[in-house]
């Protein structure tokens, strides 16, 4: 078993067991059924059961997305300092992606540090050896100068998912900050939504942040356009990164979750007609919905 496969078995096995504990304690799956991971109906990420459901559905795919983006970032920085500020870091999943991107690019451990910011307190957090890392449970509007003194700004949740007031405060504080790095990267992941308004809003916010750096003398050959490297292709992340697949026990567990509900087991059927359609979901394994923005800048 390769290193990544073994890692995913451990992380997702833990998440599965935590969800099983919730189901056994609650005696039903109703809370999990009503959970929706979308911008319009964001779940309560402070709820640990929601956190673990998120992990078994998205962990593998999102780790690969972050790995892909950080690989571009580290190739641009070419072994020089990479000091990362990740906004919306959650369980520090993008730190995991950064870790594997360092192997891909042969980036020395000593030149990378990472700070993850999230308003929610996640029970599980990624642990990585060899990268100096910290995590803060604060809002982006509470960032101080010490947090901003980085040369990689990663919106690890889509930039549009930040509250408007908090985003405006963030931009203001970035304007006030004196960035010292010669090379700087701005990046953002996007949720797989086809809504044209959403895409335009992401570009608009990304452009506002980019303008902060341009006003400080940074230039880039990149644009704020949205990158979709695998759009329309039937390609799985396991085809791109060796070992990047959901363990079969996670696939089976996810697609049959409704059958594990104690009410279902007792009555021989689900209590609501939508239990199967809302609970039984395959973990994300394809790369076709992967979208991101990136600006590699110099001064």
N, C-alpha and C positions, 0 to 999 in steps of 0.2 A: 504494500500500500504506500503510495507516494505521500509526501509531506502535506500537501494541500488536502488531499482526500482524508487523511487521518485527522487533520485539524477540523474539517467540516463535520466528520463523524462525532467528534467530541462536543463541538459547539452546539450543533443542531440536536444531538442526543440529549444534551442538558435542557435545551429549550422545550423539546417534546415532553420531557419528564415534568417540567414545571407546568405546562398546560394540562397534563394528565392529573397533576395534583389539584389544580383548580377545578377541573370537571368533577373529580371525586369529592371535593369539599363542597362545591356549590350544588351538586346533584343535578346539574343541567348545563346546557351550552348557550343559553339565551344571550348572555352578554357578548360572547364571541360571535354569535350569528349577526348581531346588529352592528358590528364593527365594520367601518368603511374607511379604507386608506385612500382618500382623495382630498384635493384641496378644498372642495366645496363642503365636505363633511369630515373634517379631520377628527380622528379619534382622540381620546384622552391618553396621551403618551405617558402620563404619570402612572397609569394603571399597569401594573407589572404583567398581568395576563395578556393585555393588548400588546405589550412589548414582545412577549414570546411568540404570539401569533404572527406578528410582523416578521420576526426572525425566521420562522420555519417557511414562510411564504416567499421572502425576498432576500434572505441573507446571501445566498450564493450569487445570484444575479447582480446584486448591488456591490458586493465585494469585487466582482469582475469589472463592473463599470468604473469604480474608483481606481482599480489597478490599471486599467487602460488609460485613464486620464493622468494619473500620477506618473505613469511611464512617459507620457509626452512631456510632462513638467520636468521630470528629472533629466530627460535627454536634452532639454533646452538649457537647463542649468549646468549640465556637463560636469558633475562632480563637485561643483561649488556649493556653498551653503544653501540649504533648503529649510527655511523656517516657516512652518505651516500654521495658519490660523484657520480652523474648520468651524464654520457656523452652521448649527443644526446637526451636530455630530452624533446625537443619540447615544447608541452603545459603543461609539467610536469605530463603527464599521469601516469608515474610510481609512482609519489608521491601519486596519488589517490590509486594505488594498494598497496603501503606501508601503507597507512592509514587503509585500510580494513584488511590487514595482521596483523596489530597491534591489532585489535579487535579479530581476530582469535586466536592469540597467547597470548592474555592478556598482551601485552607488555606495561609497564607504559609509559605515554606520555613524561615524563621528561628525558628519556634516549635516545631519538631519535632526530637527526637533519638531515637536507637534504640540499644539494646544487646541483642545476641543471644547466648544461652547454649545450648551443646549439648555433650554428653559426647563425641560423635563428631567427628572432624576431617574436614570435607568438603573435597574437592579443589576443587570449584567453589563459589564464593560470589557472590551477587548483588552487583553494584556499582551504586550509585544516586548521582546527583549531586544536591546540594541538601539532603540530610538528613545531619546529623551522625550517624555510625554507627560502632559498634565490635562486635567479635565475640570471645567468649572460649570456649575449649575446656575447660570445667570442668563438674563436676557441680553440680546445684542445691543440694546440701548444702554446697558450698564458697562460696556467695554471701556477700559482705561487705556492710556497711552502704552503701557507695558504690553497689553494684549495685541495692540495694533502694530507693534514694531516687528513685523514679519515681511517676508518677500513672496509668500504664497498665500493668497486669500482664496479659500475654497468654500463655496456655498454648497455644503454637502446635502442640504435639502434645497429644493428649487428656490431661487432668489425671490420669487413671487409669493412664496409661502410665509414670508415675514410680514408681520403686522405693519401697516403703512406708517403709523406714527414711529414705531421702532426703527423702521428702515430709514426714515428721514433723519432721525437722531444719529444713526450709524453713519450716514453720508456726511453729516455735519462734522462729526468727530474725525472722520477720515480726512476731511478738508483741513482740519486744524492740525493734523499730525504731520510731523517732519519725517518723511520716509528717507532712510539712509542707504538703501540697497541700490546697486547698479542695475541688477536684473530683477524683474518682478513678474509674477504670474497671477492672473485673475481667472478663476474657473467656476463653473456652476453646472450641476446636474439638473436635468429636467424630468418631470414625471411623464409617463407615456400617454399624453392626452393630445387629441387631434384638434382641439378647439383653437381656432385662429386667434381669438381674443387673448387666450392664455399665452400663446406663443408671442404675440406682439407685446404683451405686458412684460414677459420675461426679457425680451430684447430691450425694452424701454428702461427697465431697472438696471439691467446689466450695463447699458450704455451710460446711465447716470454714474455708476461706480467707476466705469472706465474713464469718464471725463475728469473725475477727481485726479487720477494718475496722469492723464494728459496735461492737466493744468500744472502739474509738478515737473513737467519736462519728459515724461516717459512716452516713447513711441512704439508702435507695433505694426507688423505686416499682416496680423490677423484682423478679422472683422468680428462684429458682434453676432454674426449669423449663427444659426443653430446647426451643429454637426450631427449627422445621422449616418454613421459609417456602414451600418448593416441594414438600413431600412429597406423593406421589401424582400429581404433574403430569408430563406429558411435555414438559419444558422443558429446553433446552440453555443452557449459559452464554453462547453466542454470541447468544442472544435477549435476554440481560440486559445484557451488556457488548459493545459493538461491537468486533469484531476478536478476541474471545476464543474462538478455535477452534484446534484442533490442525492444523498444516500437513499437507497431504495426504501428503507424503512420510513423515511420522511415523506416520500412520495405517496406511499400507501396510507400512511397516517393522515396526511392532509386531504386526500381525495375521499376518505371514508370517515371523516370526523363526526358527521351526524350520527353514525351507527354506534359511536362511543358514548353518546348522551344517555345517562341513566334513565331518563323518561322514555326514550326510544327503546331501550333494552327492556324496560318493564312492560310497556304497552305493545311492543311489537311494531310500532310505527311512530313517526314523528308527530309532535303535537301541532305543528303548523306546516302548511303545504310548501313553504319556502325554505324550510330547514336544509334540505339537500342542496338546493341551488346556492344558498348563501354560505353554508359551512364547508361544503366539499369543494375545495379548490386545489388545483395542481400548483405546486410551487413554480415560480417563474424560472424558466430554464433557457428561453430563447434570447437572442441579442438584438432582434430586429427593432425593438422599441427603444433602444439605447439612444439618448439624445444629450448633448452637452454643449456648453459654450466655453471658449478659452481665448485669452489674450496673453501672449508672451511678449513682454515689454522690456525695453532697454532704455538706459539714460546715460 
